[in-house]
Amino acid sequence: MPETRSPRDVFQKLLNGITAGRFSELAELYAEDTVVETVFEPLGPRRFEGRDTLRERFAQVAAHSLIELTSSNVVIRETDDPEVIVAEWDYQVHHRVTGRTFEAANIQVLRVRDGLIVNSRDYHDHLALIMGSNGLPQLVAALENQ
């Protein structure tokens, strides 16, 4: 019987895949019926259900990504639930179009069962990413039109 990956191992594989830009591989880290919530997303969906939905989302990100990410200050905290970890880290972000380099903070609360992510609550600094792309005027306009 193959050894099941721990929540810590799964998170590390996820983070390594994101920073390496291997978005086509990421959906395989999630359970078929996974639920991912991007709690602080200012626009667009904040909840994604199912591996196939995430596969489509990761394909969109790969096709339109204008940033390079490097992770730093990674801290993974165990909880009293062996399926759940809390990961904190920073992205050093380089925006290819604006040339700006900046930092964005992140927290993820992951539930991993049988080596797959079954639930993730993601707290990313979307405002830093928007400002780094000079996208603040577009964000304000979009929010005013909601």
C-alpha positions as a Python dict, from the first residue, in 0.01 Angstrom:
ca = {
    (1, 'M'): (0, 0, 0),
    (2, 'P'): (151, 339, -98),
    (3, 'E'): (225, 585, 179),
    (4, 'T'): (-22, 874, 201),
    (5, 'R'): (126, 1224, 192),
    (6, 'S'): (87, 1432, 506),
    (7, 'P'): (-90, 1771, 497),
    (8, 'R'): (253, 1934, 529),
    (9, 'D'): (386, 1737, 229),
    (10, 'V'): (80, 1822, 19),
    (11, 'F'): (109, 2194, 98),
    (12, 'Q'): (479, 2194, 11),
    (13, 'K'): (406, 2022, -320),
    (14, 'L'): (132, 2280, -391),
    (15, 'L'): (359, 2574, -310),
    (16, 'N'): (646, 2432, -515),
    (17, 'G'): (413, 2379, -812),
    (18, 'I'): (279, 2733, -793),
    (19, 'T'): (619, 2898, -769),
    (20, 'A'): (752, 2681, -1054),
    (21, 'G'): (450, 2772, -1268),
    (22, 'R'): (342, 2406, -1304),
    (23, 'F'): (-28, 2494, -1291),
    (24, 'S'): (-133, 2196, -1504),
    (25, 'E'): (-23, 1961, -1221),
    (26, 'L'): (-192, 2136, -930),
    (27, 'A'): (-548, 2003, -965),
    (28, 'E'): (-419, 1652, -896),
    (29, 'L'): (-343, 1758, -539),
    (30, 'Y'): (-715, 1811, -473),
    (31, 'A'): (-994, 1561, -403),
    (32, 'E'): (-1269, 1519, -665),
    (33, 'D'): (-1519, 1698, -437),
    (34, 'T'): (-1281, 1958, -294),
    (35, 'V'): (-1399, 2303, -188),
    (36, 'V'): (-1162, 2601, -212),
    (37, 'E'): (-1261, 2939, -72),
    (38, 'T'): (-1063, 3253, -160),
    (39, 'V'): (-1195, 3456, 130),
    (40, 'F'): (-1052, 3800, 44),
    (41, 'E'): (-1099, 3788, -337),
    (42, 'P'): (-1237, 4137, -416),
    (43, 'L'): (-1405, 4038, -744),
    (44, 'G'): (-1519, 3719, -904),
    (45, 'P'): (-1595, 3389, -741),
    (46, 'R'): (-1481, 3323, -387),
    (47, 'R'): (-1574, 2954, -387),
    (48, 'F'): (-1461, 2678, -621),
    (49, 'E'): (-1612, 2331, -597),
    (50, 'G'): (-1460, 2018, -745),
    (51, 'R'): (-1129, 1917, -899),
    (52, 'D'): (-1250, 1981, -1254),
    (53, 'T'): (-1343, 2340, -1164),
    (54, 'L'): (-997, 2392, -1017),
    (55, 'R'): (-834, 2237, -1323),
    (56, 'E'): (-1011, 2501, -1537),
    (57, 'R'): (-916, 2777, -1294),
    (58, 'F'): (-549, 2675, -1292),
    (59, 'A'): (-551, 2665, -1676),
    (60, 'Q'): (-685, 3023, -1681),
    (61, 'V'): (-420, 3137, -1437),
    (62, 'A'): (-146, 2971, -1644),
    (63, 'A'): (-272, 3131, -1964),
    (64, 'H'): (-295, 3483, -1821),
    (65, 'S'): (-29, 3499, -1551),
    (66, 'L'): (192, 3804, -1574),
    (67, 'I'): (381, 3744, -1251),
    (68, 'E'): (670, 3537, -1123),
    (69, 'L'): (646, 3415, -764),
    (70, 'T'): (909, 3314, -513),
    (71, 'S'): (803, 3198, -169),
    (72, 'S'): (973, 3301, 153),
    (73, 'N'): (913, 3301, 527),
    (74, 'V'): (716, 2975, 506),
    (75, 'V'): (574, 2858, 838),
    (76, 'I'): (352, 2550, 860),
    (77, 'R'): (158, 2504, 1180),
    (78, 'E'): (9, 2174, 1291),
    (79, 'T'): (-333, 2182, 1459),
    (80, 'D'): (-511, 1953, 1702),
    (81, 'D'): (-681, 1798, 1396),
    (82, 'P'): (-426, 1578, 1213),
    (83, 'E'): (-592, 1656, 877),
    (84, 'V'): (-558, 2035, 916),
    (85, 'I'): (-259, 2265, 887),
    (86, 'V'): (-224, 2641, 872),
    (87, 'A'): (45, 2766, 636),
    (88, 'E'): (177, 3122, 634),
    (89, 'W'): (418, 3259, 378),
    (90, 'D'): (511, 3556, 165),
    (91, 'Y'): (540, 3573, -209),
    (92, 'Q'): (811, 3786, -358),
    (93, 'V'): (629, 3894, -673),
    (94, 'H'): (780, 4024, -995),
    (95, 'H'): (526, 4165, -1240),
    (96, 'R'): (656, 4110, -1594),
    (97, 'V'): (461, 4400, -1748),
    (98, 'T'): (497, 4674, -1487),
    (99, 'G'): (844, 4562, -1381),
    (100, 'R'): (742, 4609, -1019),
    (101, 'T'): (870, 4376, -749),
    (102, 'F'): (678, 4357, -423),
    (103, 'E'): (570, 4127, -143),
    (104, 'A'): (229, 3965, -85),
    (105, 'A'): (132, 3784, 235),
    (106, 'N'): (-63, 3457, 233),
    (107, 'I'): (-233, 3217, 472),
    (108, 'Q'): (-398, 2887, 385),
    (109, 'V'): (-596, 2659, 611),
    (110, 'L'): (-584, 2318, 446),
    (111, 'R'): (-770, 1999, 525),
    (112, 'V'): (-594, 1701, 366),
    (113, 'R'): (-745, 1354, 370),
    (114, 'D'): (-584, 1047, 211),
    (115, 'G'): (-314, 1270, 61),
    (116, 'L'): (-557, 1508, -118),
    (117, 'I'): (-683, 1856, -30),
    (118, 'V'): (-1053, 1828, 56),
    (119, 'N'): (-1094, 2188, 175),
    (120, 'S'): (-887, 2502, 156),
    (121, 'R'): (-956, 2849, 292),
    (122, 'D'): (-713, 3086, 122),
    (123, 'Y'): (-628, 3433, 252),
    (124, 'H'): (-408, 3602, -8),
    (125, 'D'): (-318, 3971, -23),
    (126, 'H'): (-514, 4037, -343),
    (127, 'L'): (-483, 4414, -296),
    (128, 'A'): (-102, 4393, -313),
    (129, 'L'): (-129, 4188, -634),
    (130, 'I'): (-374, 4438, -786),
    (131, 'M'): (-161, 4737, -689),
    (132, 'G'): (153, 4568, -823),
    (133, 'S'): (-13, 4540, -1163),
    (134, 'N'): (-130, 4904, -1156),
    (135, 'G'): (-484, 4764, -1146),
    (136, 'L'): (-631, 4979, -869),
    (137, 'P'): (-835, 5206, -1103),
    (138, 'Q'): (-988, 4899, -1271),
    (139, 'L'): (-1070, 4746, -931),
    (140, 'V'): (-1241, 5063, -812),
    (141, 'A'): (-1442, 5087, -1136),
    (142, 'A'): (-1545, 4722, -1112),
    (143, 'L'): (-1652, 4761, -749),
    (144, 'E'): (-1854, 5074, -831),
    (145, 'N'): (-2037, 4881, -1104),
    (146, 'Q'): (-2138, 4586, -884),
}
